[in-house]
Amino acid sequence: MWKLINSLTSSKEKSSCSPEKLFDPIKSNYKRNPKVMSNIFNTYFVSIGQQLAARFLPQFTIDIQYKLMALKFNLCYMILLLRR
C-alpha cells in the first residue's frame, strides 16, 4: 500500500516551498539569504504573542474587574437578604 501511495505522491523533481525573498520590516528591504530570512520569521513568531496579549489584555482585565465587582455586590446583597 505504501509503495502505491509513494509512487502517486512523489515526483522526480524536488520542489522547494520556501520563498525566494522576504521583506525585512525592520530594515525596510528584501532579504534573500536563507539564514537572515529564518531570523525574520523567528523574530515575528517570538514577538507576535506579546503583541496580541498587549492588544487584548486590557479589555480582558476590565471585563474581569467588572465581573468581580458584580460578584461582590451580589454577595453583599445576598448576605443582607439572609440577615433579615
Sequence and secondary structure as in RCSB ss.txt:
>XXXX:A:sequence
MWKLINSLTSSKEKSSCSPEKLFDPIKSNYKRNPKVMSNIFNTYFVSIGQQLAARFLPQFTIDIQYKLMALKFNL
CYMILLLRR
>XXXX:A:secstr
 HHHHHHHH  SS    S S EEETTTTEEE  HHHHHHHHHHHHHHHHHHHHHHHHHHHHHHHHHHHHHHHHHH
HHHHHHHH 
